[in-house]
């Protein structure tokens, strides 16, 4: 990587300032004006003004930024005045303040400092917004160096709070003669000078570099001003922790993400070809074998206790160590060029491309994951399955999301989902072994707000929910909710949920993990089973199975038991332990379905159907119009594949409510399934009421539902119960009941050859017969019309026979007369 010399033209111009100001400070007679004059005119003059006028340099070709150089005279007096005024204004401001008040006070003090600088320094020709400082001392006068440590640097630190980078420039190097000091060798003098500079930089961390120069000999004059510019363009604080001497946490996350983007085979290592691709994409040059071997030696030597090279390839730590070397060599342009190339701003926040959020013309941006996203997620699962047992542990999941800046948490975790999916139609349900507790409902209420939806749909506004008295805290509370390890199908199901809730958020989260979708490639319909990059072992047979995803909306009356039904289908420990759901919640379950490969053949294929189910609660009366509008948007082909109409089998009003929902919102093209809940209670009450004449027993609710389905030519309603007698049962009985219900739902909305179709659309068979009858009638009329047209053409066709065109008709009558 020694070829990383010149950064590419994509230096991230949108991330650097369009104009910067460099302030030159120092004692009188140290050569400030001569340094500026020589740099501008490229010529040393013995006579220069006491203070130079402002110099504005033309835009730099790399970053298109205009640089203004400001000379000073008596600058310490002006800075002292600013510091004194600031001290008076801020005295006692931090006493007795809480943490949040201190942060607010710090922000206000920063604004006050800028205001005071603007009003005070302008009187001496110094602009208020200083981006970097060149602090000059005379190499031939030791007292000027000592004043840096005792006077200038403490003054700059108090005035600018250590936020402005400083370049220390030692001038008049042509007059500096170490051998002139009696009794001291040149080596001793230079060693002592280096030690003084190192000590100075260790004490004042905002010093970026110390440079010795000579204006008379034009020696390193350009370097002084170039480093002052680079200190602004390539700041060190965001990417390097000066206190511990290593890359900052955000910088490590950013480069780890970049590492994963180029780890094409997902083996946790960067080969020569992968590193060469990164080098070319970022810096427009290729890396040579000799440079690669040299870098392996350097990072190995600098990190004796870490595994930076394995099997001749760079590990993630080795990749990070490369940029650590550049930073230690003060080559900050190299890491910043790479970071800005991949969309990081000056605070190391990842900027999402517009194509991720809004898409490109012609791109398929449905809620379903693309084939490349599926392959990426499968590769990530295999790579981070540390014990290779086909299950991601909680530690594995944390490692996967360690590159996410805010929290090392997946998007469906409560501490992230509330913000990520704020304003969406629903929130994803966090995978747990138990039913959600009241804290989850509280979190969901906090998450709801009047905001723009990332998916364009909001069903319930914040005004719908009851007012909660929440404690006023400076930081958002962290909710600890137990999670569980994930199998491959569970892992993919959660991503299908995230994509269903908000496709833009799911794409953004995949982008944060290192997946870059190539929308130009024509592989939209490529199935995940045909990928060549993944070779699943015997413990990952689920990866071999083709999958389908369907989106299901679960509707029903309040208290009908639909949430308990969903909990039992998710195999939660206590499905009946439910709390009121204030907003729609989306979860995923999967089922394996057999598919015949050819008609009349016994050859079958197993496919996995992911059912992404959204439990939609009832809105308040004042929001009925809003609910109707949003449900109408959702209940359209393409957005919804199946509707589950749940009703309480012991309550006829619940069935009437389900019928009302069907009539009001569902069109005939939307598949639907009626689901009867609390079947155990219905059977019990039916037994108690047997023999009572004239009693309208509750079991008739299921019968009326069956009659309604028969009238619409639908399958009979599913009869379920979340108790231990049916879906909630443990062992094979419960698993068989759950699979039966899930398979029924899958066959109601997956329309493929080889899968037995269930009647889920009203009068679908009748409509199919009518359509076939109409086609037959069209074909019949077409045949009759063709025959008539042929006869008419034959009638008018010219002929040379005797009698002319109608001679055959005349001959026919003549033969008839002869017979008579």
N, C-alpha and C positions, 0 to 999 in steps of 0.2 A: 504494500500500500504506500510505498514511498513515492509512487507516481501521482499521489493526490496533490500535486502542486497547485494548479490553478483551479479555482472553483468554477463551476459552470455558470452560464449566464442566468440560470434560474436561481438566483441567490435569495429569492424571496423578497422582491422589491416592495411588495405590499406590507411587509413586516418591519422594514427599516424606516427611519424618519426621513421626511422629504427635505428637512433643513436642520442642521446642527450648529451649535455655537461652541467654540473652543476659547476658553479664557486663559490668558497667559499671566501668571503671577510670579512674584519673587522680589527680593531686595533690589534696591537701586544699584545700578552699575553691574549687574550680573550678566547683562547681554540679552535682555528680553527683546528689545526693539531690533537689535542686530540680527537676532535669530529669525524674527518675522521678515525683516527686510531681505535677508539672504534667501530665505525660502521662496519668497514671492518673485524677486528679481533674478534669482540664480547668479547673483554677483554680490560680493562682500564690499561694503562701503565703510570707510573709516568714520564718516560723519553721518549720523542718523538722528532723526528727531527724538526728543525726550520721550515721547509717546507716539506710537504709530496710530494712524487712523484705522478704522475697521477695514478689514480685507475680506472680500467675498470671493471665494473660489468658484470656478465653473463647476457644473454638476459632474460628479464622478461617473465614468462610463459604466461601472459595474452596478452601482446602486442608485444612480440618478439623484443623489442627494447634494444639496448646496451647503457648503461649509463656510461659516463666518468666523474669522479669527479676530479676537478682541484683545488689544494690548491694555496694560494697566499701569498706573503710577499712583503710589500710595494706596494700593488695593487693600492692604491689611487694615488701614484706618476705616475704610468703608465696611469691610467685613466685621470688624469689631463693633461698629455702630449697629449693624444688623443683629449681631449676636446679643448685644445689650438690650436692644428693643425687644427682641424675641424673648429674652429671659424675663423681662418685666411683664410681657403679655401672658406668659405661660406660668408664672410663679404660682405655686399652690394649686395648679389645675388638676394635678393627679392625686391630691389628697382625698381619701375617703371615697374614691370612685370604685364602682364594680368593674368586672372584666369587660362587659359590653360598653360601659361608659368610658373606660380607658381607651378602647379601640376607637370609639367615636371621637374622643379628645385627640388621639394621635392623628386621625384624619384631618381634624380641624386645624391642628398645629401645622401640618404639612401645607395646608392652604394658606395659613397665616404667614408661614415662612416665605412662600412665594410672593405674597402680597408685599411683605416688608422688603424683600429683595428688590421688587419692582420699583418701590418708591424711593429706596435709599441708594442703591447702586447705580441707578440711572444718572445720578448727579455727577458721577465720575466716569461716565462713558462705559459702564459695564452693564450688559443686558441682564434682565431678570431671570431668564431661563437659560441656565448654563448646563450644557450636556457633558462636557469634560473640561478638565483643567490641566494645563502644562505648568508645573511648578519648577522654576529655574533657579539654579545655584551656580556659583563660580567655583570651578575645580581648583583654581589657584588661590582661593580664599576659604580656609577651613571654617571660618566663623559663619559663612553663608550656609554651609551644610548643616552645622549645628542648629541654626535658626529654623531649619526645616522641621526638625524634630521637636524643638521647644516652643516654636511660635507659629509657623505657617500651617503645619498639618493639624495641630489641635484646633486652630482657628477654623480651618476648612471643615473639620469634622463637626464642630459645633454649629457652624452656619448651614451646612448642607446635609447634616445628619448621616454622613458617610455614604450617601446615595450617589454622589458624583464621582466617577473614576478620575484618578490623577496619574499623570505621566510625569515622573521626575526627570528633568534634563540637566545634566552637568555640562556647562558650556566652557569655552576657552580651553579645550583639550590641547590645543597647540602650545599653550603656556604651561601645561602641567608637566613637571619634570620630577619624577619620584627620586632620582639620584641626587637631587639638590639637598635632600634632608640628611644632615650629618649623622653618621653612625648607624644608619638604617639602610638595608639593601632594598633594591627595587621590588624584589619578590615580597618582602615583608610589608612594604607600603601598599602594594596592590592587594595582598591578602587582607590587610586591615581595612582597606577601602571596601572590598567585597563583603567583609563581615559587617561593616557599618550599614551597607545597603540592605543586606539580608535582615538585619535587626530592625531596620526602619520598615521594611515591607511586612515583617511579622507583626509589628505593633499596629500599623495602620493598614488594615486589610483592603482599603479602597485604592491603594497604590497598585496600578496594573503593571508598570514596568519602569525601570531606571535605565536611562540611556546617556552615555557620554558622547558629546558631539563638539564640533568646532565650526562656527560660522565662517571663520576666516578661511579655513581649508575646505569648506563645504563637505565636512565629514559627518555623516549620519544626520544631517539636518532634516532630510525628507522623512527619515524613520521616526523622528520625534512627532511630527504632525500626522504621519500615517497611523502611528499607534494611538494617537489621541482620537482619530476618527474611528479606528477599529474598536476602541474601548466602548464606543457608543453603538456601533453596528453589531458587535459581537460581545455582549455583556457576559461576565463570568459568573455572577451571582446565581442566575437561574439554573445553570448547568453544573455548578461545582460548589461543594460545601467546604468553604475555606477553614472552618473550625476543625473538621476531622480529616481534611485532605483527601477527599474522594468525590466521585460524581454524586450529585444530588439525587434524591429518591425519584423525583419527577423525570430527571434525565435518564436514570436507569430504566424506568418504565418505558420511556419513549424509544430508547435504543433496543430494549428487549423486544418491543413490538416490531421494530424494523427488522430485527434478527429473525423473528418468526415469519415475516413476510417473505424473506428470501430463503428460508429453510424449506425448500420445495418438497423434499421427501419426508419432512416431519420426523427426522431422526434426532433432533436436538443439536445438530452440528451444522456448521457451514463448510461445505467442501470448496475446493478451488473454483469450480465452475459457478457455484452459488455466490461466493464472495466476489468473483469477477463480474458477475451480473450486477450486483449491488454497486460495485465500483464504477461500472460504465453508466448505469442509470443515474447515478448521483453526480459523478465528476467528469463524465464523458471521456474517460481514459480507461484502459485495461490494466490489469495488474499482472506483472511478470512473475515467473516462478522464483527468480532470485529474490525479488522483493518479498514474496510470500514467505520464503524460508527465513529471511531476515526478521520479519515481523513475528514469526513463531519464536525465534530466539529472544527477541526483546520482551514479549509479554510473558514468556516463561521465566525469564530472569527477574522481571519486576514483580511477579506473583509466585514466589516459591511454594506457598502453602495452598494455592488454589489450582484447580484443574482447568487450565485455560486451553489446552490442546489435547485432543483425544483422537486416536487413530489417524493422526496427521491432519485433523480438521479442528476448526475453532469452535469452542463451546460458547455459550452465551456470555460467560464471564470473560473469555478471551476476546470476544468481539467488543465488549465494553472497555476492556483494558486498552485496546487500540486507541480509543478516543481519549482515555485518561492520559496516555502518553502525549497526544497532541496538545491537550490542555496544559500539561506540565511544561511543554516546550513553548507555551504562549502562542500556539497556533489555534486560536479560538475560532478562526474562520472555517476550519475544517468541520468540527462538529456542528456549528451553526448552519453551514451550508447543507449538511445532510438533514438536519432537523427541519429546516424551512422547506427543503425539497419535499418532505413527506408531510407537510401541512401543519407544523407546529409554530405557534407564534412566540413572541418574546417571553411570555410567561409559561411556555411549554404546554399551552392548551391546544388540543388537537382540533383543527378546523375541519369541519365536515364538508366535503365537496357538494356542490349544488346537485350533482347527479345522484347522490345518495339520498338527499332529502326530497327532491322534486322529480328526479328521473330525466331521461333524455327522450327526444322524439322517437317514437317507434319502439321504445323499450317496454318489455312485458313486466309491469309492476303490479301484478295481482298480489293477493295476500300470501300466496304459497311461495315457499322458498325455492330459489333457483337450483338447478342441478349442481352448479359449481359451489353454491353455499352448502348443499348437502354433503358434497365430497369434502369440503373444508371441515365441517363439523365432525364428520366421521374420522378424518385424519387426526383432528385435535383429540378426539376421544381415545383413539389408539395410542397417541403419543403420551398423553398424561395419565393413562391408566397405569399407575406405578407398579402395582403388583400383578398386572396382567390377568385379573380375575374376571374381566368383563364388566366391572362396576367402578364408577368414579367415586372415590371417597371424598369426604368434605375437604381434606387437605388437597386432593387433586383438583377439585373445583376452585379452591382458592388460588392455586398456582395458575390455572387457566386465566383467571380474571385479575391476576396481579399486575397486568399492564394497563388496567383501567385506572384512571387518575383518582377519581373520587374515593371509591371503596373497591377493595378486592372482592366484590360480590357480583353474582349474576344479576341480570336485569329483572328477574322475577322475585328477587329478595325484597322484603318489605322496606328495608332501608334505602332501596333505590327505586323500586317500581312506582312509588307514590309520586316521585318527581319525574321519572322518565315518561310515564304514561299519564301524566296529569292532563285532564280534560278529554281523555279518550272515552270510547263507548263503554269500556270495561277495564278492569285490572286483572293481571294474571294472578292465579292462585299459587301460593308458594307450596312446593311439595313437602308434605309432612306425613308422619305416620298416624297422627291424630287429627280430629276435627279442629277447625280454626277456633281460637279462643276469642274472648272479648277484646283483647288488645289488638287483634288483627282488624276487627270491625272499627275500632277507634282509629287505627292508622288509616283505614280507607276513608273515613269521614274527614280526617285531616287532609287527605290527598285531594279531595274533591274541591273544585274551585271554578270560578267563572273565567276560564282561559280558553285560548284557541286550541283546538284539538289537533293533534298530530295526524290523526286519521280522518279528520274532517267531520267526525260524528260525535256528538255528546248527547246522552240520553237524559241525564239528570243534572240539574244545576246545583250549585252549592246552597241555594236557598231552600232546597228540598229537605235538607237534613236538620235535625234539632241542634240548637245552639249548645256548645260544650264549653265549660269553664276549664280551660287548659292553663297549666302553670306557665308563667312568663319566664322563659330561659333564653340565654344568649345563643345557645347552640341547639340544634335540632336533636331531640332525644333519640338514642339508639335503642331499637327494640330487638331483643334477643328472642328469636323464634327458632325452635328446633327444626332442623332440616334433616334430610336423609340422603344416603348414597344413591346414585343414579345408575341404572342400567342404560344400555345404549338406546333402547326404545323410549325409556323415560327421558333421556337427554334430548332426543330428537323431538319428542312430544312437547317438551317445554319450549323449544324454539319455534315449533309450529304455533303454540299459544301466543308467544311474543309477536310473531308475524301476523297472526290473526287480529290481535288487539291493535297493533299499529305497525304496518309494514315499514314505515320510515324509521321507526325506533329500532326495529329488528335489524334493518340494513345498517343503521348507524352503529349498533352494538357489534355486529360482525366486522364492520370496518375498524372499530377500536381494537378488536382482537387480532387484526392483521389480514382480514379477507378483503380483497379488492375485486369487485365484480367487473368483468369485462363485458360491457353491453354490446360490443361490436361483434362478438363471436356468435355464430349462429348455432347455438347448442341449447336452445331453450327447451326443446322437447326430449333431450337426452336423458335416459333413465339412470338413476344412481347405480343400478345393478350392473350397468355396462361399463363402469369406470375401470380403468386399467391401473390406476395409481394405488389402489387399496387391495391388499391381499389378506383378507380376514383369516384368522386361524380358527381352529375348531371351537374355541371358547367365544367366538364372536360370530356365530352363525346367523344371528339376527341381521347382521350387515348385508348378508347375501339376499335377503328377502326384499323384493320390490315393495314399495309402500304407496299408499294413497292417503290423502288428507281430506277430510270433510268437515265443514263448519256447521255446528248444530246449535240452535237456540232452544233453550228450555223455558217454556212459558207455563204459567199456571196461576191459580188464585193464591192469595196469601194463606199460609198455613196448610197448604195441600200436601206438604211433605216432599216437594221436589228437591230441596237442598239435601235432605237426608237420603233421598234416592241417589243423588249425584255422589254424596260421600260414600255410599255403599258400593257404587260402581268404581270408585277410586280406591277401594279396599282400605279405607281408614279404620282404625281400631274401634272407635265408637261413633258410627255414622249418625246415630240419633242425637248426639250432642251437637246441636246447631244453635247458632245465634242469628238474629235478624240481619239479613244482608241489605245494607243501605244502597249499594250500587251494584251493577252487574259484575260478576266475577267469572273469569274464564279459566278452565282447566282442561286437561287432556287425559284420555284413556285410549288404550289400543286393544285391538283384537285381531286374531289371525283368521283369515277366511280362505276356504278352498276355492280354487278356480280351475275349471276344466279347460285344458289347452286347446282341444279340438272337439267339434261336435260328434257325439257318438263314441267318444274315446274315454277310457278310464284314467288317462294320464291327467294328473292334477298338479297344480302349482299353488303354493301357499303365499298369500300376500298379506301384508300388515296394513290395517286401516286405522289411522289415527283419527279419533273422534274429538274434535276441539269443541267443547261444550261450554256455552255461555249461559249462566243462570241469571235470568232477567227478573228482577223483583218488580213489584207494583209501585208506581209512583203515586205521590199524593194527588188529591183531587184537583188542586190548583195547577198541577203540571200535566194534566191528562192530554191537553192539546200538544204540548211539546213532546210527550212520550209517543203520541200517535205519529207525529211527523218523523221522529227518528226511527221508530220501528218500521215505518213504511220504507224509509231509505235502506234499512238493513234487510228487510224481507223482500229481496229481489234476487233473481237468479244470478249467480256469480258471487254474491255476498253471503248467501245462506244456502246450504245444501239440504238441510233437513230441519224441521220444527218438531220438537217433542211437546205435546200438549198434555201436561200432567193434570190429573184431577184426583180428588179424595174419593175413594170408592165408598166411603160412608156418608158422603154429603152430596146431595143432588144439586145444590147450588154451585158447588165446585165444578161439576160437569157442565152446568149451564154457562159458567164463566169461561170455560175452555171453548165451548161452542161459539160464544160471543167473540172471543179472540180470533177464532178461525174465520168467522164471517167478516170481521172488521179488517183484518190485516192480511190474510193469506189469499193469494191467487191460486188458480188451479195448477199452475206450473211449479209450485213449491211443494215438495214432498212433505208429508206430515205423518206422525205416528201418535196415536192416543196411548197414554200410559196411566194405568190405574195404580194408585199408591194405597198403602195401609190395607192391603188385601187380607192380612191376618185378622184385623179388627172387623172387616166386613164379613168374613166367614163366621166369626164368633157371634156377632150381632144377628146374623141370619139364623144361626142355630137357636139363639134365645127367642127369636120371634116366630119360630116355626109353629104352625097350628093356630096362630092368632088370626081369626077371620077379619079381612078388611084392612090388615096392617100393611102399609106401604114400606116394606123392608128395604134396608140399605143395599142388599145384594142386587136389587133391581137397578141400581145406578150403573153397575157394570153391564147389565143386560141392555139398558137404554143406550149406553155407549156402543155396545156391539151392534144394536139396530141402526144407530147413526152411521157407523162405519160401513154396514152392509148397504145402506141407502146410497152411500158415496162410492161404493165398490172399493173400500179400503180393507186392509187386513184388520182382524179383530184387535181390540186394545190389548196391550201388554199388561198382564196382571202381576204386580210386584209388591214387595214389602221390604223395607230396609232392616227389619228385625232379624234375629238369629234364625228364624224359621225359613228364610228364603235368601235374599241377597247378602244379608249380614252374617250368614252362617260361616263357620270356620271349616277348613278342610275341603274335600272334593265337592261336597254338596254346594257350598257357597260359591266355589269357583265355577262349577258347572252352571249354576243359575246366572251368575254374572256374565259368563261367556255367551249364554243363550240370549240374554237381553242385548248385549253389545253386538252380537252377530245379526240379530234381527234389525237393529238400527243401521248397521253397515249395509245389509242387503236392501234396505229401503232407499238408499241414496247413492250407492255405487253402481253406476249403470255401465257394465262392461260385458262383453261376450264371454261366456263361460261361468258367469256368476248368476245364480238363481235370483231372479228379480222378485221382489215383494211389491204388492200393490200399495203405493204410498201417495199416488196422485188421484184425485177424484175422477171417477169414470174414465180412467186411463184405457182400460180394455175396450170399453164402448167407443171411445174416441178413436182407438186404433182400428176397430172394425169399421167404423164409419169412414175413416180415411181410406181403408183398403177398398171399401165399396165404392167410394167416389173415384178412386183410381181405376177400378174395373169399369165403371160406367164411362169414364173418360176414354179408356182404351176401346170400349165397345163402340162408342159414338165415333171415335177416330177411325175404326175399321169400316163402319158403315159409310162414313163420309168419304173414305178413300175409295170404296167400291163404286159409290155413286159418281164420284169424280172421274174414275176410270171409264165408266160406261158413257158418261157425257163426252169425254175426250174421244172415245171410239166413235161416237155418233157424229161428231164434227170432223173427224179425220178425213181428209180428201182421198179419193180413190180413182183409178183409171178404168175400172170395170164398166161394162155397158150399163147404161142407165144413170151414170153419174154418182153423186155422193149418196143419194137415197135409192140407188138401184137395187140393193138387197131387200128394201122394203117393198118395192114394186114386184120383184120376183116372188116374194112371199105371198102377196095377194093374187098373183097370176096362178101360182100353184094351187091356191085354195079354190079359185074359180074353176080350174080344170077338174078338180076332184068333184065339185058340185055337178 
